[in-house]
């Protein structure tokens, strides 16, 4: 019998059939049994037709572990020219039954035609399922999957895997689980990729226990990707001990860790247990013949730097090349950041030069590290010099390059130079981000230039930079402190209109501004709005209202506010008691004020230093 080797393509261009079996129970006219069976193992595919055995060697391809999808593409199947198979592994007769030609009769043709018809229907069902999944009709695809299985059709695992991935992407893990249940109950055999997709979905949704349950009940052997997915999830949530237990199970099942496995565990161990224990994993990794890559080195060097062992980190960096691993820009940036934070500027600049000599081009991040630390130390001149030289290295400065310089000018109250450098930034084609503007607005408000701050705020939208909550809070606080609360209240309405929800800082600024302006009743009215808006007032909010009441000689109401403050679980501060005591004194109750202060000092509620300050004022 002539043989053909087709590759049946599915939704993702992959061969979905893993194995198939058919035994024709009708006897051939000559007494020989005609049947077809394909066996798939790691070394070859055996095709049996009658008494003849053919071997199609595909072992060299199947042994290549280059990813799941490649494994699927490399699966090869053999069928007769009279028969093919559908995507779930069953025979599909597309031509006249060959047995009918061999024995010269039509005996058995009706049963074969019925069998063929059923398989054609199954093939068409799977095609429709693929289309639904391809068009991202997840809910419709799930309903159709249930319907086709109820009719006895076996679904193709490829669209089912894509369906599971789609539900997991939208955090609908219950429906993804339902797809897997249907797949398993239908008689189809999910492969390791299908299980990995579901496990990954559980891990991304924080359902690590469900992921471990799937690992325990997998009908196929888990691979290293399965374990890496679970290990990464466990390590990310700080469960290193449990991750090490999973690693032990992995080794018992003779699924050996790869460089990704060890990198995950080394990073988590550095974070939770320190570099010394991480080094044991490093040694174990190398003893197993698993060669560390640049990411593994970066993780370990980062851990060493965080422990302040910079000299060891530099040695690791210098030894990398001789160990057969070339350090990249990230490796250098890790060491550079540690050098800057410890004030080793000369070595940092030398490292920058060494990077170029080694052919490792510095990135924008490299320069930003240097600029940031120089600005923190107040060395603005050197920072600007590096910023100006960045284009010579093929690096275009971004907003993170300019922001530390602008912040440095603002910190030194050199607002003219800050605004000038903002213009230079724009002229060079680098547009400020919201952090840039927030830095500038904060400095302007602190300097009392709130009108300039309001002008900049009004221009943000036209410059393609939408203000955020902190932007409005900065300007509202500045206006409130300058006695311009009415204007601040208009900004409150404006931010609400843009869909921004005011927080306790917003209201504390406004309440404080109204209280300082003597508008205590308006301040209390705004304060009472907080409860309806589910914004919990803090000590600063209470203090500002109490200050306004005491200044208005309404100390009795201030005491009521103190009682309300305690009942709502907000702990009074030293400032709270100071406001109240001074309020009592200013209303003429000197002895009562001093007596209350003395009791508070004796109970340790306020410090004696405060007693001296209040007595001096009195």
C-alpha positions in Angstrom: 0.0 0.0 0.0 1.3 3.4 -0.9 1.9 5.8 2.0 1.8 9.5 2.3 3.0 11.7 5.2 0.7 14.7 5.5 1.0 17.5 8.0 -2.4 18.6 9.2 -2.3 22.2 10.1 -4.5 23.7 12.8 -5.3 27.1 14.2 -1.7 27.8 15.2 -0.1 26.0 12.3 0.7 23.0 14.5 0.0 19.3 14.1 -2.4 18.4 16.8 -2.5 14.6 16.5 -0.3 12.7 18.8 -1.3 9.1 18.0 -4.1 7.2 16.4 -5.4 3.7 16.2 -7.8 1.9 13.9 -8.3 -1.8 13.6 -10.6 -2.9 10.7 -12.5 -5.9 12.1 -13.6 -7.1 8.6 -11.6 -9.9 7.1 -9.9 -9.5 3.7 -11.1 -11.9 1.0 -7.6 -13.6 1.0 -7.9 -14.1 4.8 -5.4 -11.4 5.7 -6.4 -8.7 8.2 -6.1 -5.1 6.9 -5.5 -2.5 9.6 -3.5 0.6 10.4 -1.7 1.5 13.5 0.8 4.2 14.4 3.0 4.2 17.4 4.9 7.3 18.5 7.9 7.3 20.8 11.0 9.4 21.3 13.1 7.6 18.8 10.9 6.8 15.8 7.4 6.5 14.4 6.3 3.0 13.4 3.7 2.6 10.8 2.0 -0.8 10.6 0.0 -1.7 7.5 -1.1 -5.3 7.4 2.0 -7.5 7.8 4.4 -4.8 6.5 6.3 -2.5 8.9 7.7 0.8 7.9 9.9 3.1 10.0 10.0 6.9 9.6 12.9 8.1 11.7 12.0 11.4 13.4 14.0 10.9 16.5 16.6 13.5 15.7 13.9 16.1 15.5 11.9 15.0 18.5 15.0 14.9 20.7 15.6 18.6 20.1 14.3 20.5 23.1 13.8 23.8 21.6 10.4 24.7 23.0 7.0 23.2 23.0 5.7 24.6 19.8 8.7 23.3 17.9 8.0 19.8 19.4 4.5 20.0 18.0 5.6 21.1 14.6 8.0 18.1 14.3 5.5 15.4 14.9 5.1 13.3 11.7 2.3 10.8 10.9 1.8 8.3 8.2 -1.6 7.3 6.6 -2.7 5.5 3.5 -3.6 7.4 0.4 -7.2 6.3 0.8 -7.4 7.5 4.4 -6.5 10.5 6.4 -7.3 11.5 10.0 -8.9 14.4 11.7 -7.3 16.7 14.3 -8.2 14.7 17.3 -6.4 11.5 16.1 -9.2 9.5 14.5 -9.3 8.0 11.0 -11.3 9.9 8.4 -12.2 8.0 5.1 -12.2 10.4 2.2 -12.2 7.9 -0.6 -13.8 4.6 -1.4 -13.0 1.8 1.1 -10.0 -0.1 -0.3 -11.4 -3.4 1.2 -14.3 -3.1 -1.2 -11.9 -3.0 -4.2 -9.9 -6.0 -2.8 -12.8 -8.4 -2.3 -14.9 -7.1 -5.2 -18.0 -6.5 -3.1 -19.7 -3.7 -1.2 -19.9 -5.6 2.0 -19.3 -3.4 5.0 -19.6 -0.2 3.0 -22.6 1.2 4.8 -20.9 0.9 8.2 -17.8 2.5 6.9 -19.8 5.3 5.3 -21.5 5.9 8.7 -18.1 6.0 10.4 -16.7 8.3 7.8 -19.8 10.6 8.1 -19.3 10.8 11.9 -15.6 11.7 11.5 -16.4 14.3 8.9 -18.8 15.9 11.3 -16.2 15.9 14.0 -13.7 17.4 11.7 -16.1 20.2 10.8 -17.0 20.7 14.5 -13.3 21.3 15.3 -13.0 23.7 12.4 -15.9 25.7 13.8 -14.3 25.6 17.3 -11.1 27.0 15.8 -12.9 29.8 14.1 -14.6 30.8 17.3 -11.4 30.8 19.3 -9.6 32.7 16.5 -12.2 35.4 16.6 -11.8 35.6 20.4 -15.4 34.5 21.0 -14.3 32.9 24.3 -17.8 32.4 25.8 -19.3 31.2 22.5 -16.4 28.8 22.0 -16.9 27.4 25.5 -20.6 26.8 24.9 -19.9 25.2 21.5 -17.2 23.0 23.1 -19.7 21.6 25.6 -22.2 21.0 22.8 -19.8 19.2 20.5 -18.6 16.9 23.4 -22.2 16.1 24.3 -22.6 14.9 20.7 -19.7 12.6 21.1 -17.1 14.6 19.2 -13.5 14.7 20.5 -12.1 18.3 20.6 -8.8 19.2 19.2 -6.3 20.2 22.0 -4.9 23.2 20.1 -7.9 25.5 20.1 -8.8 24.2 23.6 -5.3 25.3 24.8 -5.8 28.7 23.1 -9.2 28.9 24.8 -7.7 28.2 28.2 -5.0 30.9 27.5 -7.7 33.4 26.6 -9.7 32.8 29.7 -6.6 33.0 31.9 -5.6 36.3 30.2 -8.8 37.8 31.6 -8.4 36.2 35.0 -11.3 33.8 34.3 -9.5 30.8 35.7 -12.7 28.9 36.6 -13.8 28.9 33.0 -10.3 27.9 31.9 -10.5 25.0 34.4 -13.9 24.0 32.9 -12.3 23.8 29.4 -9.6 21.5 30.8 -12.3 19.3 32.5 -14.3 19.0 29.2 -11.1 18.2 27.4 -10.1 15.4 29.8 -13.6 13.9 30.0 -14.0 13.8 26.2 -11.2 11.3 25.8 -8.7 13.7 24.3 -5.3 13.8 25.9 -4.0 17.2 26.9 -0.3 17.6 26.3 2.2 19.4 28.6 1.7 22.7 26.8 -2.1 22.7 27.7 -1.3 22.0 31.4 1.4 24.6 31.4 -1.0 27.3 30.1 -3.5 26.5 32.8 -0.8 26.4 35.5 0.6 29.8 34.3 -2.9 31.2 34.4 -3.4 30.1 38.0 0.0 31.5 39.0 -0.7 34.9 37.4 -4.0 35.1 39.2 -2.3 34.3 42.5 -4.0 30.9 42.8 -0.8 29.0 43.5 -2.6 26.2 45.4 -4.7 25.4 42.3 -1.5 25.4 40.2 0.0 22.8 42.6 -3.1 20.7 42.4 -2.9 20.6 38.6 0.8 19.6 38.9 -0.1 16.7 41.1 -2.8 15.3 38.7 -1.2 15.9 35.3 -1.8 13.0 33.0 1.6 13.6 31.3 5.0 14.2 32.7 5.6 17.9 33.7 8.6 19.5 32.0 11.1 22.1 33.3 8.8 24.9 32.1 6.0 23.6 34.3 8.2 23.7 37.4 9.8 27.0 36.5 6.4 28.6 36.3 5.4 27.4 39.8 8.8 28.1 41.3 8.7 31.7 40.0 5.2 32.2 41.5 6.2 30.8 44.8 9.4 32.9 45.0 7.6 36.1 44.0 5.2 35.7 47.0 8.1 34.9 49.4 7.5 31.2 49.7 11.1 30.1 49.1 10.9 27.1 51.5 7.9 25.7 49.5 9.7 26.4 46.3 12.7 24.3 47.4 10.3 21.5 48.3 8.9 21.7 44.7 12.5 21.6 43.4 13.1 18.4 45.4 10.0 16.8 43.8 11.3 17.9 40.4 14.6 16.2 40.9 12.9 13.0 42.2 10.9 12.8 38.9 14.2 13.2 37.0 13.2 16.5 35.5 16.4 18.4 35.8 16.6 22.1 36.4 17.9 24.5 33.8 19.6 27.9 34.0 16.2 29.6 34.4 15.3 27.4 37.4 18.5 28.2 39.2 18.3 31.9 38.4 14.8 32.1 39.9 15.9 30.3 43.1 19.2 32.3 43.4 17.4 35.6 43.1 14.8 34.6 45.8 17.5 33.2 48.1 19.5 36.4 47.8 16.4 38.3 48.8 15.2 36.1 51.6 18.2 34.3 53.0 21.2 36.2 51.9 24.1 35.7 49.4 25.8 32.9 51.4 23.0 30.5 50.9 22.5 31.7 47.3 26.2 30.8 46.6 25.4 27.1 47.6 22.8 27.0 44.8 25.4 28.6 42.5 27.9 25.9 43.3 25.2 23.2 42.9 24.2 24.6 39.6 27.7 24.4 38.2 28.3 20.9 39.7 25.3 19.7 37.7 26.9 21.0 34.5 24.4 23.9 34.2 26.3 27.0 33.0 25.2 30.3 34.5 24.2 32.9 31.9 24.5 36.7 32.2 21.1 37.0 33.9 22.2 34.6 36.6 25.4 36.6 37.2 23.3 39.8 37.3 21.0 38.4 39.9 23.9 37.3 42.1 26.0 40.5 41.7 22.9 42.5 42.6 22.4 40.5 45.8 26.1 41.0 46.7 25.9 44.7 46.1 22.8 45.0 48.3 24.7 43.5 51.1 27.4 46.2 50.7 30.0 43.8 49.5 31.0 45.9 46.5 34.6 44.6 46.2 33.2 41.0 45.8 30.8 42.3 43.2 33.6 43.9 41.2 35.6 40.7 41.3 32.6 38.7 40.0 32.3 41.3 37.2 36.0 41.1 36.3 35.9 37.2 36.3 32.9 36.8 34.1 34.7 36.9 30.8 37.2 34.3 31.8 34.3 32.1 32.9 32.8 32.3 29.4 30.1 34.8 30.1 30.2 38.3 28.7 28.8 41.0 31.1 26.2 43.3 29.6 25.2 46.8 30.3 22.8 45.7 33.1 25.7 44.0 34.9 27.7 47.2 34.7 24.8 49.4 35.8 24.3 47.2 39.0 27.9 47.7 40.0 27.8 51.4 39.0 24.8 52.1 41.1 26.5 50.5 44.1 29.7 52.6 43.5 27.7 55.8 43.4 25.7 55.0 46.5 28.9 54.5 48.4 30.5 57.6 47.1 33.2 55.9 45.0 32.9 58.5 42.1 36.3 58.0 40.7 35.7 54.2 40.3 32.3 54.9 38.8 33.8 57.1 36.1 36.5 54.5 35.4 33.9 51.8 35.1 32.1 54.0 32.5 35.4 54.2 30.5 36.1 50.4 30.9 32.6 49.7 29.5 33.5 51.5 26.2 36.9 49.7 26.0 35.2 46.4 26.3 32.7 47.3 23.6 29.8 47.5 26.0 28.0 50.7 25.1 26.5 52.6 28.1 22.7 53.1 28.0 20.5 56.0 29.1 20.0 54.2 32.4 23.8 54.2 32.9 24.0 58.0 32.6 20.8 58.5 34.6 22.4 56.6 37.5 25.4 59.0 37.5 23.3 62.1 37.1 20.9 61.1 39.8 23.6 60.5 42.4 25.5 63.6 41.5 22.4 65.7 41.9 21.7 64.2 45.3 25.1 65.2 46.4 24.5 68.7 45.2 27.1 68.4 42.4 24.8 70.0 39.7 27.7 71.2 37.6 29.1 67.7 37.1 25.6 66.3 36.5 25.0 68.9 33.8 28.3 68.1 32.2 27.5 64.4 32.0 24.0 65.2 30.7 25.5 67.4 27.9 27.9 64.7 26.9 25.3 61.9 26.6 24.8 62.4 22.8 28.5 61.8 22.2 27.9 58.2 23.5 24.9 57.8 21.2 22.4 58.2 24.1 19.6 60.7 23.9 18.6 62.0 27.4 15.0 61.4 28.5 12.9 63.0 31.2 14.5 60.9 33.9 17.9 62.4 32.9 16.6 66.0 33.3 14.3 65.6 36.3 17.1 65.2 38.9 18.8 68.4 37.6 15.5 70.4 37.7 14.9 69.0 41.2 18.4 70.1 42.2 17.8 73.7 41.1 14.4 73.7 42.8 15.9 72.4 46.0 18.4 75.2 46.0 15.6 77.7 45.3 17.0 78.6 41.9 13.7 78.8 40.2 14.9 80.9 37.3 17.6 78.3 36.4 15.0 75.5 36.8 12.6 77.1 34.3 15.5 77.9 32.0 16.6 74.3 32.0 13.0 73.2 31.4 13.1 75.3 28.2 16.5 73.7 27.2 15.0 70.3 27.8 12.1 71.0 25.4 14.4 72.6 22.8 16.4 69.4 22.7 13.3 67.4 21.8 12.7 65.9 25.3 9.3 66.7 26.5 8.7 66.9 30.3 6.6 64.3 32.0 4.2 64.8 34.9 7.1 64.2 37.4 8.9 67.1 35.9 5.9 69.4 36.3 5.1 68.1 39.8 8.7 68.9 40.8 8.4 72.4 39.4 5.0 73.1 40.9 6.1 71.9 44.3 9.0 74.3 44.3 6.9 77.2 43.0 4.3 76.7 45.7 6.9 76.4 48.5 8.5 79.7 47.2 5.0 81.3 47.4 4.7 81.7 43.6 1.3 80.0 43.5 0.0 82.2 40.6 2.9 80.9 38.4 2.0 77.4 39.6 -1.7 77.8 38.5 -0.6 79.1 35.1 1.6 76.0 34.5 -1.2 73.7 35.7 -3.6 75.3 33.2 -1.1 74.7 30.4 -0.5 71.0 31.1 -3.3 69.5 29.1 -2.4 71.6 26.0 1.2 70.2 26.3 -0.1 66.6 26.2 0.6 66.0 29.9 -2.5 65.3 32.0 -2.4 66.4 35.7 -2.8 63.6 38.3 -4.0 63.7 41.9 -0.6 64.8 43.3 -0.5 67.7 40.8 -3.8 69.1 42.0 -2.9 68.5 45.6 0.3 70.4 45.3 -1.4 73.5 43.9 -4.4 73.3 46.1 -2.2 73.1 49.2 -0.1 76.0 47.9 -3.2 78.2 47.3 -4.7 77.3 50.7 -1.5 78.3 52.6 -1.5 81.6 50.7 -5.0 82.5 51.8 -6.5 81.8 48.4 -8.9 79.0 49.4 -11.7 80.1 47.1 -9.4 79.5 44.1 -8.4 76.2 45.6 -12.0 75.1 45.9 -12.5 75.8 42.2 -9.6 73.5 41.5 -11.3 70.9 43.6 -14.4 71.1 41.4 -12.1 71.0 38.3 -10.3 67.8 39.4 -13.6 66.1 40.2 -14.8 67.0 36.7 -11.8 65.2 35.3 -12.6 62.1 37.2 -9.9 62.4 39.8 -11.0 61.4 43.3 -9.8 63.8 46.1 -8.0 62.2 49.0 -7.5 63.1 52.7 -4.5 65.3 51.7 -6.8 67.4 49.4 -9.4 67.9 52.1 -6.9 68.6 54.9 -5.3 71.3 52.8 -8.7 72.9 52.1 -10.0 72.6 55.7 -6.7 74.1 57.0 -7.0 77.0 54.5 -10.6 77.8 55.5 -9.7 77.5 59.2 -6.8 79.9 58.9 -9.0 82.4 57.0 -11.5 82.3 59.9 -14.1 80.4 57.9 -14.6 77.7 60.5 -18.2 76.8 59.7 -17.3 76.2 56.1 -14.3 74.2 57.2 -16.5 72.0 59.4 -19.0 71.6 56.6 -16.3 70.4 54.2 -15.0 68.1 57.0 -18.4 66.5 57.4 -18.5 65.8 53.7 -15.6 63.3 54.2 -17.8 60.7 55.8 -20.1 60.6 52.8 -17.2 60.4 50.4 -15.6 57.5 52.4 -12.5 59.5 53.0 -11.2 58.9 56.5 -9.8 62.1 58.1 -6.4 61.9 59.8 -4.9 63.8 62.7 -3.9 66.7 60.5 -7.5 67.2 59.4 -8.8 67.2 62.9 -6.0 69.5 64.1 -6.8 72.1 61.4 -10.4 72.2 62.4 -9.6 72.4 66.1 -7.1 75.2 65.5 -9.8 77.2 63.7 -12.3 76.7 66.5 -9.7 77.6 69.2 -8.8 80.8 67.3 -12.5 81.6 67.1 -12.7 81.1 70.9 -14.9 78.1 70.5 -12.8 75.7 72.7 -15.8 73.7 73.8 -16.5 72.7 70.2 -12.8 71.9 69.8 -13.1 69.5 72.8 -16.1 67.9 71.1 -13.9 67.4 68.0 -11.2 65.8 70.2 -13.8 63.3 71.6 -15.0 62.6 68.1 -11.5 62.1 66.9 -10.8 59.5 69.6 -14.1 57.7 69.1 -13.3 57.3 65.4 -10.0 55.6 66.2 -7.8 58.6 65.2 -5.0 59.0 67.7 -4.3 62.5 68.9 -0.8 63.9 68.5 1.3 66.3 70.6 0.1 69.0 68.1 -3.5 68.2 69.0 -3.0 68.7 72.7 -0.9 71.8 72.1 -3.7 73.4 70.1 -6.3 72.6 72.7 -4.2 73.8 75.7 -3.3 77.1 74.0 -7.0 77.5 73.1 -8.1 77.0 76.7 -5.5 79.5 77.9 -6.5 82.2 75.4 -10.1 81.9 76.6 -8.8 82.9 80.1 -8.6 79.5 81.7 -4.9 79.7 82.6 -4.9 77.4 85.6 -7.0 74.8 83.8 -4.6 74.9 80.8 -1.5 74.4 83.0 -3.2 71.7 85.0 -4.2 69.7 81.9 -0.7 70.1 80.5 0.9 68.8 83.7 -1.4 65.7 83.7 -0.5 65.0 80.1 3.2 65.2 80.8 3.0 63.0 83.9 1.2 60.3 81.8 3.8 60.6 79.0 1.3 61.8 76.5 3.3 64.9 75.7 7.0 65.6 76.4 8.2 67.9 79.1 9.9 70.0 76.4 6.4 70.9 75.2 5.4 72.0 78.7 8.4 74.4 78.8 7.4 75.8 75.4 3.8 76.4 76.4 4.7 77.9 79.7 7.1 80.3 78.0 4.3 81.4 75.5 1.9 81.9 78.4 
